[in-house]
């Protein structure tokens, strides 16, 4: 409808509308920026740019509550609460009594997860081992004792000797990677846009993802997924959804769409975490792929309604799943050019406080 109207309007009228819109865009924001209420009025009446985010956050809240009841291979609530228990276990000095506010909720959710029988094995072992450790060291109160009895009713022991519980700093692996070697890797990882006509093995993507997910994530919820194209035609189709790929999308052999999951949160305050956590993992993914001989380019994904609708259709995304960015992946073309892209220096970026 909108495009049809644009076609029939005379050029002078379209130019006039665009000019008026530009002027209002300059004049109105200063008038409404004074407080949060006026800001909300502006985006409720005069601009609809946040409509999709509002809808996605609300859909995420609903999906979160549904996920607490019906647990699949992963449980967001348990991932968060078990990580909170770990932080209590490593506290110096450790309190005799901690986690009373959420231990009953944690155990009841654990019971539900075990009874539904869908948890991924490593996740189930981590939940179990940390709860066993918690109840072995915490001082019992009436509430903790009650939670412990509930836990023992559902306890699933693992035969594996290694326990997935907090450990000491000096148990971390020793690495011989020094600053100079890391610097070389960072310099080698450039935004490559020209690739050899050669497929990317899915096993290499899986290998890189397995270490990329070691990136930090708020309460270890890891609210993201990587949608990987299986064919070059699909890679090109996905890449063309982004505005910054015109002229080079046809040569992309593999595209990864990094998608954030707002169903990981019960409240609006955490809505930005999908962007933070997914970006941390995406950066590690690009570096991991580089060590495997694969070049990448991070492709910007602005919040454009038509593009998002197209991506939702191609990937079958739910309302609460939002594309964060795209990554093109492939074997770099030897004679392909790369932008110099001078970076800001530490002197510019560091603000001493």
RONUBA-218522 format. One record per residue (C-alpha): residue in one letter; x, y, z. Coordinates in steps of 0.5 Angstrom, whole numbers, padded with zeros to 4 digits, always signed. Layout:
residues N
aXYZ
...
***
This chain:
residues 353
x+0000+0000+0000
x+0005+0005+0002
x+0010+0003-0004
x+0004+0004-0009
x+0002+0011-0006
x+0009+0013-0007
x+0009+0011-0014
x+0003+0015-0016
x+0005+0022-0012
x+0008+0027-0016
x+0015+0028-0015
x+0014+0035-0012
x+0010+0033-0007
x+0014+0027-0005
x+0020+0032-0004
x+0016+0036+0000
x+0014+0031+0005
x+0021+0029+0006
x+0023+0036+0007
x+0018+0037+0012
x+0020+0030+0015
x+0027+0032+0016
x+0025+0039+0019
x+0021+0036+0024
x+0026+0031+0026
x+0031+0036+0027
x+0026+0041+0031
x+0022+0036+0035
x+0027+0032+0039
x+0030+0038+0043
x+0023+0039+0045
x+0021+0032+0048
x+0028+0030+0050
x+0027+0034+0057
x+0025+0028+0061
x+0023+0020+0060
x+0016+0021+0060
x+0016+0026+0054
x+0021+0021+0051
x+0016+0016+0051
x+0010+0021+0048
x+0015+0022+0042
x+0016+0015+0041
x+0009+0013+0042
x+0006+0018+0037
x+0011+0022+0033
x+0016+0016+0032
x+0014+0009+0031
x+0022+0006+0031
x+0021+0002+0037
x+0015-0001+0036
x+0018-0008+0034
x+0023-0008+0040
x+0017-0007+0045
x+0013-0012+0041
x+0019-0017+0042
x+0021-0015+0049
x+0013-0017+0051
x+0013-0023+0047
x+0020-0025+0050
x+0017-0024+0057
x+0011-0029+0055
x+0016-0034+0053
x+0020-0034+0059
x+0014-0036+0063
x+0012-0041+0059
x+0019-0044+0059
x+0019-0044+0066
x+0014-0049+0066
x+0016-0053+0060
x+0023-0054+0060
x+0027-0057+0053
x+0034-0058+0052
x+0036-0052+0056
x+0033-0048+0062
x+0034-0041+0062
x+0032-0040+0070
x+0036-0046+0072
x+0042-0043+0068
x+0042-0036+0072
x+0040-0039+0079
x+0046-0044+0078
x+0051-0039+0076
x+0048-0035+0082
x+0050-0041+0087
x+0057-0041+0084
x+0058-0034+0085
x+0056-0036+0092
x+0061-0042+0093
x+0067-0038+0091
x+0065-0032+0095
x+0071-0030+0100
x+0070-0030+0105
x+0064-0035+0104
x+0058-0034+0108
x+0055-0040+0112
x+0048-0039+0109
x+0047-0036+0102
x+0042-0037+0096
x+0036-0037+0101
x+0031-0033+0097
x+0032-0037+0091
x+0034-0044+0093
x+0027-0047+0093
x+0025-0044+0086
x+0032-0047+0083
x+0030-0054+0086
x+0023-0054+0084
x+0025-0052+0077
x+0031-0058+0077
x+0025-0063+0079
x+0021-0060+0073
x+0027-0061+0069
x+0029-0068+0071
x+0021-0070+0070
x+0021-0068+0063
x+0027-0071+0061
x+0029-0066+0056
x+0035-0063+0059
x+0042-0063+0055
x+0047-0068+0059
x+0052-0063+0060
x+0047-0058+0063
x+0044-0063+0067
x+0050-0065+0070
x+0052-0058+0071
x+0046-0057+0075
x+0046-0063+0079
x+0054-0062+0081
x+0053-0055+0083
x+0047-0057+0087
x+0050-0062+0091
x+0056-0058+0092
x+0052-0052+0095
x+0048-0057+0100
x+0054-0060+0102
x+0057-0054+0104
x+0051-0049+0106
x+0049-0049+0113
x+0042-0051+0114
x+0036-0047+0116
x+0029-0049+0115
x+0028-0047+0108
x+0035-0050+0106
x+0033-0056+0109
x+0026-0057+0106
x+0030-0055+0099
x+0035-0060+0100
x+0030-0066+0101
x+0026-0064+0095
x+0033-0064+0091
x+0035-0071+0094
x+0028-0074+0091
x+0030-0072+0084
x+0038-0073+0085
x+0041-0076+0078
x+0048-0078+0080
x+0053-0078+0074
x+0058-0084+0074
x+0063-0079+0071
x+0069-0077+0076
x+0070-0070+0073
x+0065-0065+0077
x+0062-0059+0074
x+0063-0054+0080
x+0068-0048+0081
x+0075-0049+0081
x+0081-0045+0083
x+0085-0040+0079
x+0091-0044+0079
x+0088-0050+0075
x+0086-0046+0069
x+0090-0049+0063
x+0097-0046+0062
x+0098-0042+0055
x+0104-0040+0051
x+0100-0035+0047
x+0103-0028+0049
x+0101-0021+0047
x+0105-0021+0040
x+0102-0027+0038
x+0095-0025+0040
x+0097-0018+0036
x+0098-0022+0030
x+0092-0026+0030
x+0088-0019+0031
x+0091-0016+0025
x+0090-0022+0021
x+0083-0022+0023
x+0080-0017+0018
x+0073-0016+0015
x+0074-0020+0008
x+0069-0019+0003
x+0072-0023-0003
x+0072-0031-0002
x+0074-0036-0006
x+0069-0041-0010
x+0070-0046-0004
x+0065-0049+0001
x+0065-0048+0008
x+0065-0055+0012
x+0060-0055+0017
x+0065-0059+0022
x+0069-0053+0022
x+0063-0048+0024
x+0061-0053+0029
x+0069-0053+0032
x+0069-0046+0032
x+0062-0045+0035
x+0064-0050+0041
x+0070-0045+0043
x+0066-0039+0042
x+0061-0040+0047
x+0066-0040+0052
x+0065-0032+0052
x+0063-0029+0058
x+0055-0028+0058
x+0051-0025+0064
x+0049-0031+0069
x+0051-0036+0063
x+0044-0035+0060
x+0048-0035+0053
x+0041-0032+0050
x+0043-0033+0042
x+0043-0038+0037
x+0048-0038+0030
x+0043-0040+0024
x+0048-0042+0019
x+0047-0043+0011
x+0047-0050+0008
x+0048-0048+0001
x+0051-0042-0002
x+0045-0040-0005
x+0042-0039+0002
x+0048-0035+0004
x+0047-0030-0001
x+0040-0030+0000
x+0041-0028+0007
x+0046-0023+0006
x+0042-0019+0001
x+0037-0018+0007
x+0043-0013+0010
x+0044-0006+0007
x+0051-0007+0007
x+0052-0012+0002
x+0051-0009-0005
x+0056-0011-0010
x+0059-0017-0006
x+0054-0021-0003
x+0054-0026-0009
x+0061-0029-0008
x+0059-0030+0000
x+0060-0038+0001
x+0057-0038+0008
x+0053-0033+0012
x+0052-0034+0019
x+0046-0030+0022
x+0047-0029+0030
x+0040-0028+0033
x+0039-0026+0040
x+0033-0029+0044
x+0029-0025+0049
x+0025-0031+0052
x+0031-0031+0057
x+0029-0025+0061
x+0023-0024+0065
x+0024-0017+0065
x+0025-0011+0061
x+0031-0008+0064
x+0035-0014+0061
x+0033-0013+0054
x+0040-0010+0052
x+0044-0017+0054
x+0042-0020+0048
x+0046-0015+0044
x+0052-0015+0049
x+0052-0023+0050
x+0051-0025+0043
x+0057-0020+0040
x+0062-0022+0045
x+0061-0029+0043
x+0061-0027+0035
x+0068-0024+0036
x+0070-0030+0039
x+0067-0034+0033
x+0071-0030+0028
x+0077-0031+0032
x+0076-0038+0032
x+0075-0038+0025
x+0081-0034+0023
x+0085-0040+0027
x+0082-0045+0022
x+0084-0041+0016
x+0077-0038+0015
x+0076-0031+0014
x+0070-0027+0016
x+0066-0020+0016
x+0061-0018+0021
x+0055-0015+0017
x+0051-0009+0021
x+0044-0010+0022
x+0040-0004+0023
x+0033-0004+0026
x+0029-0004+0019
x+0022-0007+0019
x+0022-0010+0012
x+0029-0013+0013
x+0027-0016+0019
x+0021-0019+0017
x+0024-0022+0011
x+0029-0025+0016
x+0024-0028+0020
x+0021-0031+0014
x+0027-0034+0012
x+0029-0037+0019
x+0023-0038+0022
x+0024-0033+0028
x+0019-0032+0033
x+0017-0025+0035
x+0022-0025+0041
x+0028-0027+0037
x+0032-0021+0034
x+0037-0022+0029
x+0044-0018+0032
x+0049-0018+0026
x+0051-0023+0020
x+0057-0026+0019
x+0060-0028+0012
x+0065-0034+0012
x+0069-0037+0007
x+0076-0038+0005
x+0079-0031+0003
x+0081-0029-0004
x+0088-0028-0005
x+0088-0022-0009
x+0082-0019-0006
x+0082-0012-0003
x+0081-0011+0004
x+0079-0004+0007
x+0085-0001+0011
x+0080+0002+0016
x+0085+0006+0021
x+0083+0004+0028
x+0082+0009+0034
x+0088+0009+0039
x+0088+0008+0046
x+0090+0016+0047
x+0083+0017+0044
x+0079+0011+0047
x+0081+0011+0054
x+0078+0016+0059
x+0081+0017+0065
x+0076+0018+0071
***
